[in-house]
């Protein structure tokens, strides 16, 4: 099925009149003059609320978005003007399409061309690429592109994501805001291009890599329910490195506007989640094997799966006659001369560790003279993708090291290191894989690196290559891998010899081990690797990601969505249709209409912000509560986990207000009556068991404290390191549940707390007690307001919701159960923060004050 917008664009490309009103005229050129777009320059009111719905989610089409299109462009050599285009078979985007299968899914590509297209030719090129290749080119002025790609991407993001801090101007680029603005501007151009072809009801958008990390914000802003995935193909650094980035929160929030974020390894995902926790205060959960982050009511999925290779393409190249010819040449050049080839294939950049590999080769020959004259390291050095001083330094160091090693250990007819710096055709590289006894990858940091995968498949070969190699077709294949611990494919290659590339001695020993290893062992390791690589190919990876993206987006149609925030702080709030904001006008109107009111309020996080250092109530809060209590139609209760001593002290001016202390274990309806208990006085001998355990964790967790109340014990880690505190809290919870298994208590975790309290005690008891007391007095409430912010308050919400149909609440009563913040809750309403709650209570107090005025 072809989506509406796509059909229309095809008509545009063919010159037919458009049949769909959203796009008119030919495909417009975007940013054909140099300029900058200031972060996000649109008004939030233009954000589409996306109230469309779809009967079922099915993959009609995928829009693949990457910095570069999978297209090679070449200007015609004859007299006629124009361009020749063909597919770039090495592009991952094209390999993904092949891996998915032509019949299953339709793909359109959005990205830049490697070649610069003159503005006068851009319309024609757009038409050709759309008609013939289903590609939508993004045209960026050369100066802007240079600042975006060679500036921000390659000088700032790429080094930082590979753990290189700009400690001096020579070590990576210092942050430059004009380059950041160029990055945002280009991401906006990509978004505009996608807008021209997207049908948000059906299309899935899959954005690739660090060049386009703020693109999700632009797309989410335009279509709140866009089905959007993002995959990062580079490493994601630890929080200690990432937080040095001045625009760290903007990038995190932009990524969180995607529905699914993919990483190659658990380490990369863990670092991202840690950054979200430390910088945005977001916690993740793992449910049924899926990791998710709750972000303003949306669940952002986290996908961990390394990309694979295009198996069919590689096997096709292995079967080419030119591959056989090249293999025969290499056998004659190396094997027939008694040489054993160790192969390295790397880009010529600072993170590929080529110089470390050469030093390890030198060490191998020094420590093991028997390998001199026998072992040859063939280093294929692909051209660097970036440019600058660091690339030139790597090239100079590599050539000088090769020259030195060959001078020391070389002899007539033998060079221990063969450096190939000119570009090789793909089949030539594959031929080197086939002949190499061992593949050596010593990158000091790399996102994935598929060289080992290609090597394993190439060593499996085929019948024709077996004949060239002089092998029986039934002979088990063998291969050896020595790989750096710091590359993304390392965890999946369990049969490889893993090394720290900085440890030259260890790498040399690993090379020696690989050469000396018994053939049966090499065969077993190869078999293990081949089984993994041949099943976890690029098609498997793409299928898996898209399946998870579809699952993550399944709830879109039943959620109410709207956008909030400006610039790159824009995000979408997604809520269940029955969960809505408590509006001042609605509750004030209900308050005025009713005559018997029950009001239950939590304290910490509700009337008092969680982050406040001084936790005592302000004079303003006291005045508001007293105004509400003076209204004879009201019964007001503060329900808190705090001790009755502290609450009595803080709320001593509130003569007519009820208090439920320690989750409602202690109750009093007014200031001057005696405290009651909701159950017989508890035996607290369990504290002798629990307190020493909590003390142990307090000593081990800097920033944590213990609060010992009459009936409860609370361990708080609000001021501890968030990751360590959370980890310790889980351990403490398990520890306490174990040692207190036979005691009449419950152990519960809260917001930055672990608490032990008597069984059966909950804030819900206070709600029940208040409603039953009012009923006994003939004051069945026709207005109930309950506000709280954490898990303990959910018990009150549950009691109130279940009481609506019972005798303790008047028929047709106005009932408002309200939580703080947008999150899953048993409450039907929410308010954003304590400021809104205080404003709401002040509004109700003003109504009561007016009714008490004489006359």
N, C-alpha and C positions, 0 to 999 in steps of 0.2 A: 504494500500500500504506500503511495506517495502522499506526503502530508501537503496541506493546502499551500503553505508558504513556499514549499519547495516546487510544487507544480507551477506556481506563479513565477518563480525566478527562472524556471526553464523557459517559460513563455517570454520573459524579458530577454533572456539570452538569445532566443531565436528570432527576436524582433516582432513577435506577435503582441497584440494589445493585451494588457494585464487583465486578469479576471478576478483578482482579489485585491481589495482596496488598500491594504497596509503598505505595499510598496508600489510606487509609481515611477514611471520612466525607467531608464537603464540603470544598471547597478552603479551607484554613485562612487566617485573616488573619495577617499577619506584622507584628510590631512595631507593634501598634495602640496601644501606650503608649510614651511617650518613654523613650528609653534608649540606651545605647551598648554596642557589642560591642567588646571589647578586641582589636584587630587580628584574630588568628585564635584562637578559644578552644576549638578541638577538639583532641583528642589525636591525634597522628600515627598511632597504632595503628588509628584508625578509617578510615584511608585505604584505599580499595578497591584491591586489587592488580590488578584488571581482567584476569583470566586468560581472559576470554571471547574467542572468535575468530569471525570472519565469513568465509564462503566467498568473498565478493566485496564490494567497496565500491561502493555505488551510493547516489545521493542520494535516500533515502526522504523525508527531511524536513529542512528548515533551520529552526533556531530563531534568529530575528533579535532581538538584544538591543540596546536603546538607552535613553538616559535618558528619552525620551518615546515613547509609543505613537503610531502614525499615526492617531489617533482624535480627533475633536472631541466634546466632551460638553456638553450643555446641559440644565439642569433644566427639567422640564415646567412650562409656564405655567398649565395648567389646575389644577383642584382636586386631582386625583390626584397622589400623590407619585411620585417616580421621576425617571429621566433619559432623555434622548434622545441616541443616539450615531450618528455617521456618520463615514465615512472622511475623513481630511485629505489631499486630493489633492496638497498641496504637500510632503508628507513624503517624504524620500528612501527610507525603508524601503518605502513603498507603491509608489513608482516602480520600485524594484528588482524587486519581485514582478511588476509588469506587464511589465517588461523581460525577465524570465526566461521569461515565458509561463505561462499558467494551467495548462496540461496537463503541463508538464515537472516541476514541483517543487511540493511542498506546504510552506507557510510558516506558522509560528506566531510571534507577536510577544510579546516580554516588555519591559515598560517602565512608566513612570509616566503618569498622566493629568495634564493641565494643571490640572484642577479638583480641589479637595479633596473627597474622599468621606468622609462621616461613617462611623465604625466600624460603626454599626448597619446601614448600607447596603452594606458592602463585599462580603459574600457574594453578595448578589443581583446587584450590578454585575459581579462575577467571572463568575457564571453567564451573564449576558447577553452579555458580551464574548467569552467562550469559545465559546458556541453560535453567535453571529451573526457574529463577526469573527475568530475564531481568535486572540484576544488574551488574554494573561495579565497583568492589571494588578499592578503592584508598589505597595503602599500604604506610604508613609513618613510618620510623624508630621510635622506642619508645622514644628515647631521643629527637628527633626533634618534635614528636607529643606532648610531655610533655611541651616543651618550647612554642610551638604554642598554645595549648589548655589551659593547666593549667597555663601557663605563660602569654602570651599576651592577649588571649581571656578573661580568667577568672580573671586575676589580674589587667588588665589595661582597656580593652574595656568595659567589663561588669560593673564594678563599675562606670566608668565615664558615661556610657550611663544611669545609674540609679542615676545620680547626686551626686556621691561620689568622691570628689576631693582628690588626694593624698597629703594632706597638711602635713602629716608626714608619715614616712615609715610604720607605723601601719595602716594608713587609705588608703587602696588600694595601689597598686604597683606603685612606681615611674617609669617613662618611662625608658625602657631599650632597647637600640637599637638592641642588639643581639636577644631579644625576637621578636622585630619587623621584623628582618631579617628572623627569623624562620617562622613567620606568612606569610611573602611574599613567602618564599620557599614552604610552604605547599600549598598555593593558586596556585603556579606555577605547582606543582605536579597534583593538581586537573585539571588544564587547559590541561596539557599533556594527562591526562586520557580521557578528553572530546574529544580532537582532534582525538583520535582513533576511535570514534564511530559517530562523528557528520557528517551529510550531510548538509552543510550550506545553500543549496538551499531550503530545505524543513523544516528542524528541527527548533523548537522553544526551547530555553534554558531558564529554570526558576531556578534561583539561590536563595537559602534561607539563610537568617540571617547573623548576624555580623561576623561569623567565616570566611566568604568568600567575604569580601567587596572589595578586590582588584582583584578578579577573573575576573570581566568584562573587565579590561584593557588587561589582557593576551588574552582573547577570541577575543576582538575587534581588537587587534593587528594582530592576525592571520587571522581573517575573518572580513574585514571591514564592511560587511553588515550582520553580524550574527544577528539573531532575538532573542534579549536577554532581559529577565525580571529579576528584583531583588525585593525580598520582605523582609523587615526588621521586624522581629518578636519581637524585643525589643523596648523600648522607644528610641526616638532620642532627645538628650538633647538640651536645649536652647543654643543659640550662645555663651552666657557668659561662659557656662560650656565647650562646645565643643571646643572653641578656645584655651583652655589650652593644648590641645593635640598637641605635637610637630609635628606630621605627619598629621595635620588636612587637609591641601590642597591635599595631596596625596590621602587620602581616599575619599574626595569629588570628585576629578577628576576621580578616579576609578569608583565610583558609577555612575557618569555622562556618562560613556561609556556604560551603559545599555540603552535600549530604553524606558523602563517603570520601575519606582521605586515605590514600594508599601509601604504604612504605615497603621497601624491600625486606627489611629485617625487624625483629622485635626491638633491637637496640634503638633504631631510628624512631620507631613508634613510641618507645618508652621515653626517649628524650623529648619528643613533641608533647606527650601527655604531661610530663614533668613541668615543661614550660607553661602549659595551660593551667596547671595547678598552682605554680608559684607566682605567675604574673597575672592570671585572670581569676584565680580562686575556684577553678572548675575541677570537680572530681569525676573520675570515669568509673564505669561499672562494667563488669563482664557478665553477660547473661546468656546461658546456653551456648557458650563458645564464641559469642560476638562481643566485641568491645565497643562501648558507646559513651559519648559525652553528652550530657544534657545542657543545651545552650538555648536559653529563652524559650523553652517548651519544645524545641526541636531536638531530636536525637541525631547527633553527628556520628556516623559509624567510622571505625578505624579498621582498615584492612591491612594485613601483614602477609605478603606473598611475593617472593622474588620473581622477576620476569624470566622467561625462558627464551630459547632460540627458535628460529623458524626451521623446523626439522626438514620439511619438504624441500625448501630452498637449498639447504646445505647438502642433502643427499643428491639433489639434481646436479650441483656443482661437482660433487665427488664422482659423478658418472660421466662428466664431460671428457672428450678425448684430450683436450689441452691440459686437463688436470693430470691424466695418466702420463702424458709426455713430460710434464714438469716434474712429477714424482720420479720418473725414470732418470731425469737429469740430476736430481738431488741425490738419488741413490749412487749414481756414478761419481758425483762430486764428493760425497761424504762416506757413505757406507762401504763402497768399493775401495776406498782409501784407508779403511780401518778406523774411521772417525765415528764417534757417537755424538749425535746432535742434542743439545739442550736448547730449547726455544723460548725466547721472550718476545711478546708482541705488546707494545705500549704506545700511547700518545707521548709526544715529546713535551711533557709538562712537569712541573715541580712535584706533583703528588704521585707520580707513577713509580718513583723509586728506581729509575734506571741506573743511576750512579751507585746506589747501594747494591744492586744486582751485580754490577761489574766488579765492585770491591769483593763481593762474596765469591765470584769466579776466580779472582786473583788469589784469594785466601785458599780456595779449593786446590788450586795448582801448587801453591806453596806448601800446604800441609800434606798433600798427596801427590808426590812426584810421579807416581805410576800413571796418573791421568794425563800428564803432559804428553803432547803429541797424539792423544787419543780423543779427548773431549773438546768439543767446539761449542761455544755459546753463540747462537745466531740471534742477534737482537734486531727485530724489525721495529723501527721507530717511525710511527705515523706522524704526519705534520700536526703541530699543536692547534687546538681550536681557538685559543686566545692569542694575544700578542702582547709584547711588552718586554721589559728588561729581564724579567725572571725566565722567560722562554729562551732568550739569547744566552743567559748564564747556564741553563741546563744543557743547551746544545754544545756550548764551549766545553763544559766540564765532561760531558759524555765523550766527545771526540778526543779530548786530551787523555782521558782514562783509557780508552780503547787503544790509543796509540802507545801509551806506556806499557800496558799489559802485553800487547803484541810484540813490543820491542824486547821485553824481558823473557817471555816464554815462547816466542815464535821461532820458527826455524824454516829453512827452505821447504816450500810445499805445505807448510802448516801455520795457520793463524788461529790462536785460541779464541779470538773474538771476531765475529763477522758482523759489522754494523751495516744494516740496510736502511738508508734514510730516504731513498726515493720511493714514491708511492707504488705499491704493488696492486695488481689486479686481484680480485677476490679469489679466483681459482689458484693463483700463485701462492697466496697465503695459506689456503687449504692444503696445498701440496707440502708446504713446510710442516703443517700439523701432522700429516700422514707419516712423514719420515722421522720426526723428532721422537727421541726416546723418553724425554721428559719436558714438561712445560713449566716454566718458572714465572710466577707473578708476584712481584714484591712491592706493589703499590703501598704507600704509607697511608693513604686514605682514598677510597673509591666507592661510589654509590653501589654499583653492582659488579660490573666487569664480566662480560660473557665469554671472554677468551678461553677459560677452562672448559666451558660447556662445548664450544666449537671444537676444541682439541679432542675431547672425549668422543664426540660423534665422528670426527675425521679418523680417529684411530680405529673405530669400528669398521670403517671402510666398506668395501663391497667386493664381489667376486673378481671383477676386472683388476682392481687395485691389488687384491691378494696375489694375482698372477704376476703383476709387476714387482711386488715385494718378494716373490718366491715363497709364498705361504700356501699351505693346504687350506681349502675353504672351511674345513672342520676344525682348524687350529683355533683355540680360544685367543681372543685378542687381549692385548695388554697396553697399559698406559700408566704414566706416573705424573702426579701433580704436586708441585711445591707452591703453596699459596700463602699470601699474607693474611694475618688474622684480621686485618683492617679493611677488607673488601667485602662487599655485600654477599657474594656467592659463597664465601668461606663456610658459613654454618651448614649449607646444604651439601657440601662435599666432604662427607665424613671419612672418606677413604684417602683424602689428600694429606700430605705432610704440611701441617700449619706452622708458620714461622712468624716471629717478630722481625720485620725487615730491617729494623735498626740494629739488630744483633747480628753483625756480620759473621761471626764464628758459627752461630746457630744456623744461619742460612747455608753456609759452606758445608756444615755437617749434614744438613738435610739434602743437599745436592748429592753428596757422597752416598748417603743412605739410599736415595732414589736410584742411583746408578748400580749400587751393589745388591739391591734387593732381589730375592729369588724370583724367578719367573712365575711360579704358581701364585705367589703373593701379589705380584703385579696384575695378574689375570683376575684375581678375586676383587681387587680394588677397582679395576676397570669395569668389571661386570656390575658392581654396586653403583658406580657413577653412571654407567650407560643406562641402567634401569631407571634411575631418577631423572636424568636429563631428557631421555626419550619420552617420558610420560609427562614431565612438567615443562612442556614447550610453550611457545608464545600464545598459541590458541587456548591452551588450558588456563593460562594466566588471565587472558582477556575474558574468557567465558566466566571464570570465577569472579573477577572484579565486577563485571556487568550484572551477574546474578545477584551479588550482594548489593549493588546499587539499586537494582529493581526492588529488592526486599526492603531496603532502607527507605525508599520513596513510597512505599505502599500506603502509608498513613496520610499522604499529602491531601488526598481528596476529602478526607473527613475532618480536617483541621481548619479552624479559622485562622487566617494569616494576615498580618499587617506589618509594615516596616516602621522602624523607629531609628532615630539617630541621624547624625549628619556626617558627611565625608566618608572616610574609611571606617568610622565607628558605626556605620549603618548595619543593622541586623534585623532579622525577621522574628517576630513573636508568633509562635504557633500554639494554639490552644484547642482543647476539646470544645466543641460547640456549647456544651452546658457549663463551661468554666469561663466566667467573665469578670470584668473589673467591677468593683463595688463603687457605683457613682454617687457622689454627694447628694445630687438632687433626688435620686430614688430613695435613699435611706432617710433623708430629712423629711420627705413627703410621708413615708411610712411611719416615721417617729411621731409626726404631728397627728396622724390619724388614730394612733393607738393610745391606750390608757394604762395598760399594765405591762411593764417592760422588765426583762431580765437581760443584764449586760455582764458578760464574762470576758476578762481581758488577761492575757498572758503579760509578763513584764519584760524580761530580757529578750531583745530582738523584736519586741512588739511596741511597747511604749518607750523602751530604751534601746538605742542602737547597740549591736553586739560589740562594735569596736571601741565603745566609750571607755575611757579610763576611770572616770568618776561614774559609778553605777547608780548613785542615789538619784531619786526623781527631782526634776527641776520644780521651781515654784510654780511655773506655768502649768505643769502636769498636775500638781496638787490642786490648783485652782479649778482646773477643768473637772477633775474627779469630784471635788466638793460641789461644784455646780450641778453635776449629774445626780449626786446623792441627795441634795436638798429637794429635788423633785420627788414628791411622795409617790409618784407613779413608777419610780425606778427602784430596782434591786441591783446594786453594782458589786461585783466581786473581782478582786485581783487574784489570779491563780498562778502560783510560781513554784519553781523547784527550790527556791531559797528558804532559809531557816525562818521560823516564826519570830525569832529575836530580831533579825535584821529587818524583816518586813514591818514588824511593830514599830521599830525605831523610825524607819523611813516614812511610814504612812500614819504616824501619830496625829497629824492635823486632820485626818479624814475620819471624823467621828462616826459617820453613818455607813461607812463602806465595809463590805465583807472581805475577808482574806482567807485564801486556801494556801497553806504553806507546805513545803516539802511534798509537792505533787498532790496536795489535798489530804495528807495524813492528818494535819491539824487544820481545824476550821473555826472561824468565828464570824458571826453575821454582822456585828458592829464592834466598834473599838472597845466598849466598856463591858462586854460580856466575856465570860470565861471561854478559854479554848476548849474545843471538843476534838475527839479523835474519830476517824471514820471506821476504826476497828479497835479491838482491845490493844492496849499498849504493847508494842512489839518487844520481843526479846532480842537485844542487840549484841548478844555474845558472839555472833558471826563476825563482828568487826575485828575481833582479836585474830581472826584468820585472814580477813581481807586487807586490813590496813598494812601489815608487813609486806604483803605482795605489792600493794600500790606504792609503798615507800621504795621498794626495790626498783620499780619502773620510773619513779620520780628521780631517783639518783642517777639512773642511766639515761634519762631524757631531759636534756637541758631546756628550761623554759616551762616545764610542766609543774603542776601543783596539786595538792590534795585538799579538799574541803570536807571537814568532818562535821556533819549535822547530827541532829538528835536521832533520826531514824535512817539516814542515808549516808553513804560515802561517795564522794565525787572526785574523779581524777580528770583534770583539765589540761589540755595541751595546746591551748589557744596561742601561746607565745613560743611554742617550740617550732622547729623546722617542720613545715607541713608534710613532707614526704615521710620523714623519720617518725614524726608524731603519729601520723595515720598508721604506719606500720606497727609501731609500739602499741597503739590502741587495739589493733586486731589481736596482737599477741596477749595483751592484758585481758581482753574480753575472754579469750579461750582459757587463759590461766585461771581467771576468777570463776568461770563456769565450772571448771574442773574441781577446784578446791571447795566450792560452795554448793556442790551438787546435792548434798543432803540437808542444806539449810533452807529455811522458809523465806528465801529472797529471790529476786530476779536481777539479772545483770543486763543492762541495756546501753547501747552506744547512742550518743546524741551528737549535736554539732560541736566538734572538738572536745567531746567528753566521753567518759565511761562511768556509768553510775550503778551503784548497788542499792536497792531499796526493797522494802518488805513486799512479799507477794500480794497481789490484789490491789495495791495502791496505784491509782492513776488519777489524772485530772478529770477523767470522765465521772469519777465519784462525786466531785464537786458539782458538776453540771446536774447530775441526778438529784443530789441533795437540794440544790437550789430550786429546781423545778418542783420537787415533791413538797418542799416547805411552802412554796407559794401556793401550790394546789391545796394544801391543808388549811391555809389561811383564807381560802376562797378567792385567791388572787391569780387565777390561771392566766399566764402571760399571753398577750396577743402580739407581742413584739419580743424577739430573742435575737441578740447580737453576740456573737462569740468570735474573738480574734486571737490568733496565735501564729507562731512562726516555725515551730519544729515538730519532730515526731511525737513528742509527749502531748502536744495540743490536738493531735489527730483523734485521741480518745474523746475529747470534748466534742469535736465535730461529729463523731460517730453517734454519740449519745443524743445530741440535739437532732440530727437527721432522722434517727429512728423514732424519736419522741413526737415527730410531727403528726403521725397518724394516731397517737395515743391520747389519753385523757389529761396528761400533764401540760399540754399546750392547747390553747383555744383553737377551735376549727377556723381555718382561714387566716391563721396568724401569719405575721410577717417574720420570716426566719432568715437570718443572715449569718452563715458560717463562713468566715473569711480568713485566708492564710496570707502570709507576707511573702511576696515574690511569686513569680510564675513557676510553678512546679507541680508535680503530681500530688494530689491532695484529696481528702474526703470532703473538703470544703468546696462550695460551689462558686465562691467569689475570691478575689484576691485584691490586695493593694500592693503597690510597688515597694514601699519602705516605711520606716517609722515616721518620717516627716508627713506622709499622706495620712497615716493613722492618727497622729496628733491633730492634724487639720480636720479630719473627720469628727473626732471626739469633741473638738472645739466647736464645730458646727452644731452638734447635738446639744452641747452644753448651752450654747446661745439660745436655742429654741426653748430649753427648760427655763433659762433665766428670764426670757420674755413672758412665759406663762406665769411666773411667780411675781411679776410686777403688779402692784396694786392697780385697781381700776380696770 
